[in-house]
Amino acid sequence: KIFASTLDKSDVDGTIDRIREGKCDLLENNVFQFDFLNDDFSKLPKELQDIIKNEPQKLIIFINPPYAEATSGNTPAGTGRNKSLVARGNKISEVYKYILGKANNEIFAQFFIRIYKEIPNCILASFSKLKYLNSTNFVRFRETFKAKFLKGFICPANTFDNVSGKFPIGFLIWDIKIKEKIDKIQVEV
């Protein structure tokens, strides 16, 4: 059973159009609008709510969260500007700000910590930046986020549509019900 959600209503409508045209193998009722950083899980389809509550071990979450960050590498040097409220002003940033510390500036970290804390027995597979593995801004995050690394690969970010940056993106798969300190991982490049 596959569920697909997105923040933008136009993406939901476009996906439903593709389903109706026979170009997408999903059920219409399983495609929905959802603000992962603000909405309560009660807004999810009932069947998905039941899986989260009763059978989270059968849940695999694939995410491609936004790479937006409140600051850039140039901000501390005074040559860049903060992106005001990019990662603030949402429910998850407030609820988990003490766990996230400086990582709260990264939207993808907010996705990760919500999944980790609120759906703790699932598999998390994500395209994301790799900062959470080694950045000093993620020390507090790593003190909480402990999971078993299963498999993954790394590719250049600019291989994705609408991404022009030159940084690595990892597709990493974690079993978050197994709590292991993340010391190192080995992936294909």
N, C-alpha and C positions, 0 to 999 in steps of 0.2 A: 504494500500500500504506500503510495507516494503522495506526499502533501507538498505543496509549493506556496510560499508566501513571499510577499514583497511589500515595501512601504508605499509604492506608487500604484494608485488605482488604474492608471493607464496601462501598466504592465500586467495587471490582473486581467483587464479587459482584452488586451492583446493575446494573452495566453489562452483565454477562453475562446477567442475567435479562432485561434490555431487548433484547439481541440475540436471545435465544431467543423472545421475544414478537414479534419482527419490528419493533421500535420503534427499532432502532439498526443502522445499516449498517456493522458491523465484523465481523471474524472473531474468534471466541472466543479463539483462540490468540494473537491480537495484543493482548489486554488483559491486563495483568499488574501485580502489585504490585512497586514499586521505590522504594527510598529514594535519591533522587538525590544526597543529600549524604553518604551513607555507603556505598552498595552499589557494588561493582565492576561494570564493564560485562559481565563474564562471566555475570552474572545476567540479562542481557537475553535475549530470544528469539534463537535462533541466526541467523535471517534478518536481524534488526536488527543483530546483531553484525557480520555479513558486510557490510552496507551501510556501517556506521561504518568498518570496516577497509579496505574495497575501493572503495567508491563514495560517499564523503562529499559530493561535489559534487551528488549527487541527493537529499540529505537536507535537509528543511526541518523545523525544530523549532519548534513552537508551544508556548509555556509561559505559564502563569498562576501564577507562584510565589507563595508566601505573602508578605504585606506586613509580617510581624512584624519588629520592630526591637528591639534590646536596650535602647535608651534612647528617651525621648520628648523633645519640645521642653521639657518642664517639668523634666526630670531635672537639667540643669545649674543651674537656678535653685533647686533644693532643694525644689520643690513636687511633683515627680513621683518615681517609683521606677523603678529598673532592673528589667527583666524578666529575671531571672537565667537564664543559659544559653539564652536564646531563640536566639541565633545562634552559640553556641559548643558545644563538645563533639561536633562531628561531624568526619568525616574531611576534608571539603573546607575547612572553616574553618581547620584546622591546616595542611594542605598549602599553601594559598594565602594565609596570613595576611600574609606580607610584601608580596605584590602588592596585596592589598586594603587594608591599613592600616586606617583607621577605617571604611572601607566594609564591613569584616568584621562589623560590627554588623547589617548588613542581609542577611536570608536571600536575597532575590532577587539580590543582588550575588554571592553564592556560587554560585547557579545559573548566572549569566552567565559567571563566570570559569571554571567547570568546562567549560562548553560551548566557550568561546573557546580554552582551552588543550588540551582533550582531543578535541574534534571540530572542528578548525580550518578545515575547508573547507565548512561548511554555511551555510545561511541561518538566521538567528535572528529569529523573530517573537514578540514578547512583550507581554503586558499587564503593565506595571510602573509603579512610581513613576518620576519623572523626575530624581531626585536625581543619578543617575550622570552626567547631562549637565552639571550646573552647581554641585553642592555642593562646598564645600571639603573635606568628608570623603571625597570621591571623587577627589581629585587624583592619588593614587598609582594608583588603579584606572584612570583615564583615560590614565596614562602607558603602560599595557600594552594596554588595550582600545582598539584602533584598528580601525575597520570602515567600510565604505561604507554610508551611510544610503540606503535605497531609497524608503521611503514610510511614512506613518503618520498617526495622528490622536490627538487628546486629548479625553477626556471626564471628567466629574466622577466621583470614586470611588464616591459613594453611589448611582450608577446600577446597581452590582453588588449582588447578593444578599449579605446579611450584612456589608456594608461601610457603616459609618455616618460615617466620616471625611469631611471636606470638603477634599479635596486632589485634584489632577489625576492621572489615570492615562493613560499613553500606550500606544497599540498601535503599536509601532515595529518596522520590518523592517530588518534589517542583513545585509549580505553580509560575513561575517567573514573570508572568504578574501582580500578586498581591504583592505589595511591603509592606512587614511586617518585622520589626526588629526581628531577631531570638534571642529570650531570652532562650527558652527551648523547647525541643521536648520529646515526649514519644514514645518508640518503643518496639517491642518484641525482646527478646534476644534468 
